């Protein structure tokens, strides 16, 4: 996820109770799931206020490979410790599926924990990590510090930033957010850049012994440098944020090309699909649903577009209610994310596509 949206996810609501003493952020929660022989997924905790991507371990006869390294250094260290329990093979490779911070910040931790490993990235991803990661720590600390100040102000006044009252029903959610934000500031202080050792454009094959891992760039989707990872002998497909559950992540995306990527992945012979966020899947139905959402969004934007029309005018004519009900249901948090990621960002990117004027990623 990009800078603004990752940080906005740390403060989705506008007021809270007073922060309690620092505790480990809920993003530190992760579940270890065996996906196939020699393949394990570290499924990031379902925090409503902190964001981290899934991490995947693939072990072969001679070496191991890690896909995506997470957002918070302390959590990456815990995952590294779990990896040592699961396999005696040395981690020799890391693959980043894309450049978003919650998938790459742990690179430096893994490089320290497993000396001699090589980080393998698609060329666009490698370039974006070099451009974006160095300023992320300071940006995050500033954002969190400001938000904590807003929380205190809201408590003192009894009002959210939009003027609404802080209700008793809000307090548990707000309290958790406050605890998470205070606890995560030291994580931002510990962040460091570790970029790619090896880059590729379209594909690269990594051998871990007899086990072969295929890393492919199928086209632009969630980002311009998306990599998918496929383990043929285990039929495991690792998607990065081209697949995010329960609500797709559309910031900075390329909607029509993304549909093509999803259809290519859906046609692969995968027994298990590990998304960038969310649980392991065992068929392509969710991929088909995301493709349908994106196709409908683009079609409706095209139908409403004409030269000189504004984004706001187009957005008013786009009806995604059927998809909102399908992806978010009655869940307040999911509805908020659907509004932000799909109705706001997704329609905007579709509008930019129709205009032929995509804004650069991270600036969209």
MOVENSUL-V786269 format. One record per residue. RES is the residue in one small letter. NEAR is the number of other ideal C-beta (glycine too) atoms within 10 Angstrom. D_CENTER is the distance of its C-alpha to the mean C-alpha in Angstrom with 2 decimals. Layout:
BEGIN
res=RES near=NEAR d_center=D_CENTER
res=RES near=NEAR d_center=D_CENTER
END
This chain:
BEGIN
res=x near=26 d_center=4.68
res=x near=22 d_center=8.43
res=x near=18 d_center=11.16
res=x near=14 d_center=12.74
res=x near=19 d_center=10.04
res=x near=21 d_center=8.45
res=x near=21 d_center=12.13
res=x near=16 d_center=13.11
res=x near=17 d_center=11.02
res=x near=20 d_center=13.29
res=x near=20 d_center=16.22
res=x near=14 d_center=15.92
res=x near=20 d_center=19.61
res=x near=18 d_center=22.54
res=x near=25 d_center=24.79
res=x near=27 d_center=25.24
res=x near=20 d_center=27.92
res=x near=12 d_center=28.88
res=x near=20 d_center=26.53
res=x near=12 d_center=27.81
res=x near=7 d_center=28.21
res=x near=14 d_center=25.06
res=x near=13 d_center=23.47
res=x near=14 d_center=20.65
res=x near=27 d_center=17.38
res=x near=18 d_center=16.24
res=x near=25 d_center=12.91
res=x near=20 d_center=15.44
res=x near=15 d_center=15.93
res=x near=19 d_center=14.83
res=x near=13 d_center=16.71
res=x near=15 d_center=18.07
res=x near=16 d_center=18.71
res=x near=12 d_center=20.98
res=x near=22 d_center=19.82
res=x near=15 d_center=22.89
res=x near=11 d_center=25.52
res=x near=21 d_center=23.99
res=x near=24 d_center=20.34
res=x near=21 d_center=18.42
res=x near=24 d_center=14.93
res=x near=24 d_center=13.83
res=x near=21 d_center=11.99
res=x near=27 d_center=10.33
res=x near=14 d_center=12.54
res=x near=14 d_center=12.43
res=x near=19 d_center=12.82
res=x near=18 d_center=13.46
res=x near=23 d_center=13.39
res=x near=26 d_center=11.07
res=x near=22 d_center=7.35
res=x near=29 d_center=6.54
res=x near=30 d_center=5.10
res=x near=29 d_center=8.17
res=x near=28 d_center=10.95
res=x near=25 d_center=13.76
res=x near=24 d_center=17.39
res=x near=28 d_center=19.84
res=x near=22 d_center=23.42
res=x near=21 d_center=26.39
res=x near=11 d_center=30.06
res=x near=13 d_center=29.93
res=x near=20 d_center=26.46
res=x near=23 d_center=22.87
res=x near=27 d_center=19.54
res=x near=28 d_center=16.12
res=x near=30 d_center=12.89
res=x near=30 d_center=10.11
res=x near=28 d_center=11.44
res=x near=30 d_center=9.31
res=x near=28 d_center=9.50
res=x near=27 d_center=13.04
res=x near=21 d_center=16.07
res=x near=18 d_center=18.07
res=x near=27 d_center=15.58
res=x near=26 d_center=15.30
res=x near=17 d_center=19.11
res=x near=16 d_center=19.38
res=x near=22 d_center=17.42
res=x near=21 d_center=19.72
res=x near=10 d_center=22.63
res=x near=15 d_center=21.68
res=x near=22 d_center=21.43
res=x near=13 d_center=24.98
res=x near=8 d_center=26.15
res=x near=14 d_center=24.81
res=x near=16 d_center=26.20
res=x near=8 d_center=28.86
res=x near=20 d_center=27.60
res=x near=14 d_center=26.30
res=x near=23 d_center=22.73
res=x near=17 d_center=23.63
res=x near=24 d_center=20.44
res=x near=25 d_center=16.77
res=x near=29 d_center=14.68
res=x near=28 d_center=11.47
res=x near=29 d_center=9.87
res=x near=28 d_center=8.96
res=x near=27 d_center=9.52
res=x near=32 d_center=6.64
res=x near=25 d_center=8.04
res=x near=25 d_center=6.00
res=x near=27 d_center=6.64
res=x near=30 d_center=10.11
res=x near=30 d_center=11.96
res=x near=31 d_center=13.47
res=x near=26 d_center=15.21
res=x near=20 d_center=18.22
res=x near=24 d_center=18.58
res=x near=22 d_center=18.65
res=x near=20 d_center=21.04
res=x near=15 d_center=23.25
res=x near=17 d_center=23.20
res=x near=19 d_center=23.94
res=x near=8 d_center=26.21
res=x near=8 d_center=26.67
res=x near=22 d_center=23.33
res=x near=14 d_center=22.13
res=x near=23 d_center=18.67
res=x near=24 d_center=18.32
res=x near=28 d_center=16.19
res=x near=28 d_center=16.72
res=x near=15 d_center=18.90
res=x near=20 d_center=16.86
res=x near=29 d_center=13.86
res=x near=21 d_center=16.52
res=x near=17 d_center=18.07
res=x near=25 d_center=15.11
res=x near=26 d_center=14.40
res=x near=13 d_center=18.10
res=x near=11 d_center=18.13
res=x near=19 d_center=15.27
res=x near=20 d_center=14.93
res=x near=13 d_center=18.61
res=x near=11 d_center=18.63
res=x near=18 d_center=15.44
res=x near=18 d_center=17.31
res=x near=12 d_center=20.12
res=x near=16 d_center=18.11
res=x near=23 d_center=16.19
res=x near=17 d_center=19.53
res=x near=12 d_center=21.23
res=x near=19 d_center=18.86
res=x near=20 d_center=19.04
res=x near=14 d_center=22.79
res=x near=12 d_center=23.40
res=x near=19 d_center=21.65
res=x near=19 d_center=23.68
res=x near=10 d_center=26.74
res=x near=16 d_center=26.01
res=x near=25 d_center=25.76
res=x near=15 d_center=29.16
res=x near=12 d_center=30.61
res=x near=22 d_center=29.56
res=x near=18 d_center=31.22
res=x near=9 d_center=34.30
res=x near=13 d_center=34.69
res=x near=10 d_center=33.40
res=x near=15 d_center=31.44
res=x near=18 d_center=27.86
res=x near=12 d_center=27.22
res=x near=7 d_center=28.07
res=x near=8 d_center=31.33
res=x near=12 d_center=30.66
res=x near=12 d_center=31.94
res=x near=20 d_center=29.89
res=x near=11 d_center=30.83
res=x near=7 d_center=31.35
res=x near=7 d_center=28.84
res=x near=18 d_center=26.10
res=x near=14 d_center=27.02
res=x near=10 d_center=25.27
res=x near=17 d_center=21.86
res=x near=23 d_center=22.68
res=x near=16 d_center=24.08
res=x near=20 d_center=20.98
res=x near=26 d_center=18.99
res=x near=23 d_center=21.77
res=x near=21 d_center=21.87
res=x near=24 d_center=18.20
res=x near=23 d_center=18.45
res=x near=19 d_center=21.64
res=x near=22 d_center=20.48
res=x near=26 d_center=17.39
res=x near=15 d_center=19.48
res=x near=14 d_center=20.94
res=x near=23 d_center=17.55
res=x near=22 d_center=17.10
res=x near=12 d_center=20.66
res=x near=15 d_center=20.06
res=x near=21 d_center=17.29
res=x near=14 d_center=18.62
res=x near=16 d_center=17.99
res=x near=20 d_center=18.34
res=x near=20 d_center=18.06
res=x near=22 d_center=18.95
res=x near=14 d_center=22.34
res=x near=13 d_center=22.33
res=x near=17 d_center=20.96
res=x near=19 d_center=21.46
res=x near=10 d_center=21.52
res=x near=11 d_center=21.63
res=x near=13 d_center=21.70
res=x near=19 d_center=22.65
res=x near=10 d_center=24.17
res=x near=20 d_center=23.79
res=x near=14 d_center=26.58
res=x near=20 d_center=26.41
res=x near=12 d_center=30.03
res=x near=9 d_center=30.89
res=x near=22 d_center=27.26
res=x near=14 d_center=25.63
res=x near=25 d_center=21.93
res=x near=15 d_center=21.21
res=x near=23 d_center=18.40
res=x near=20 d_center=18.40
res=x near=21 d_center=17.28
res=x near=19 d_center=18.16
res=x near=16 d_center=17.79
res=x near=21 d_center=15.61
res=x near=30 d_center=13.05
res=x near=27 d_center=9.56
res=x near=26 d_center=10.89
res=x near=23 d_center=14.41
res=x near=25 d_center=13.81
res=x near=28 d_center=11.74
res=x near=27 d_center=13.22
res=x near=26 d_center=13.79
res=x near=23 d_center=15.69
res=x near=19 d_center=18.68
res=x near=26 d_center=21.18
res=x near=13 d_center=24.31
res=x near=14 d_center=26.54
res=x near=18 d_center=24.16
res=x near=16 d_center=22.74
res=x near=24 d_center=19.13
res=x near=24 d_center=16.42
res=x near=28 d_center=12.96
res=x near=27 d_center=10.72
res=x near=30 d_center=7.33
res=x near=27 d_center=5.36
res=x near=28 d_center=9.01
res=x near=27 d_center=9.05
res=x near=23 d_center=7.14
res=x near=16 d_center=9.87
res=x near=18 d_center=11.81
res=x near=25 d_center=11.00
res=x near=28 d_center=9.53
res=x near=25 d_center=7.45
res=x near=30 d_center=10.33
res=x near=25 d_center=10.40
res=x near=24 d_center=12.08
res=x near=28 d_center=12.35
res=x near=24 d_center=15.64
res=x near=23 d_center=16.59
res=x near=18 d_center=19.67
res=x near=17 d_center=18.56
res=x near=26 d_center=15.35
res=x near=20 d_center=17.87
res=x near=15 d_center=19.80
res=x near=24 d_center=16.98
res=x near=26 d_center=16.29
res=x near=14 d_center=20.05
res=x near=16 d_center=20.44
res=x near=22 d_center=18.02
res=x near=18 d_center=19.80
res=x near=10 d_center=23.07
res=x near=17 d_center=22.29
res=x near=8 d_center=24.12
res=x near=24 d_center=21.27
res=x near=12 d_center=22.34
res=x near=19 d_center=18.92
res=x near=24 d_center=15.43
res=x near=28 d_center=12.48
res=x near=25 d_center=9.20
res=x near=26 d_center=5.69
res=x near=23 d_center=6.03
res=x near=17 d_center=9.70
res=x near=17 d_center=13.08
res=x near=17 d_center=14.78
res=x near=18 d_center=16.53
res=x near=11 d_center=19.99
res=x near=12 d_center=20.58
res=x near=19 d_center=19.17
res=x near=9 d_center=19.94
res=x near=21 d_center=16.46
res=x near=25 d_center=15.86
res=x near=13 d_center=19.20
res=x near=16 d_center=18.37
res=x near=24 d_center=15.36
res=x near=20 d_center=17.77
res=x near=15 d_center=20.46
res=x near=24 d_center=18.52
res=x near=26 d_center=17.73
res=x near=15 d_center=21.32
res=x near=16 d_center=22.81
res=x near=25 d_center=21.00
res=x near=22 d_center=22.23
res=x near=13 d_center=25.65
res=x near=18 d_center=26.19
res=x near=25 d_center=25.28
res=x near=14 d_center=27.67
res=x near=12 d_center=30.34
res=x near=17 d_center=30.17
res=x near=18 d_center=30.02
res=x near=9 d_center=33.10
res=x near=5 d_center=33.83
res=x near=6 d_center=33.93
res=x near=14 d_center=31.94
res=x near=9 d_center=29.35
res=x near=16 d_center=25.72
res=x near=9 d_center=26.75
res=x near=12 d_center=29.59
res=x near=21 d_center=27.46
res=x near=18 d_center=24.87
res=x near=10 d_center=27.84
res=x near=13 d_center=28.81
res=x near=20 d_center=25.52
res=x near=10 d_center=25.60
res=x near=20 d_center=22.41
res=x near=8 d_center=23.91
res=x near=11 d_center=24.15
res=x near=22 d_center=20.45
res=x near=18 d_center=19.73
res=x near=12 d_center=22.04
res=x near=14 d_center=20.51
res=x near=23 d_center=16.84
res=x near=19 d_center=17.56
res=x near=11 d_center=21.18
res=x near=7 d_center=22.73
res=x near=13 d_center=19.82
res=x near=11 d_center=19.81
res=x near=16 d_center=16.25
res=x near=16 d_center=14.97
res=x near=16 d_center=17.55
res=x near=15 d_center=16.40
res=x near=22 d_center=12.84
res=x near=26 d_center=14.60
res=x near=15 d_center=16.90
res=x near=19 d_center=14.50
res=x near=20 d_center=11.98
res=x near=23 d_center=14.69
res=x near=18 d_center=18.11
res=x near=15 d_center=17.47
res=x near=19 d_center=14.86
res=x near=27 d_center=15.31
res=x near=24 d_center=19.06
res=x near=19 d_center=19.09
res=x near=25 d_center=17.51
res=x near=28 d_center=19.93
res=x near=24 d_center=22.70
res=x near=17 d_center=21.98
res=x near=20 d_center=22.05
res=x near=19 d_center=25.36
res=x near=13 d_center=26.73
res=x near=6 d_center=25.79
res=x near=8 d_center=24.29
res=x near=15 d_center=20.54
res=x near=11 d_center=19.61
res=x near=9 d_center=18.05
res=x near=22 d_center=14.29
res=x near=17 d_center=13.61
res=x near=9 d_center=16.92
res=x near=16 d_center=16.48
END
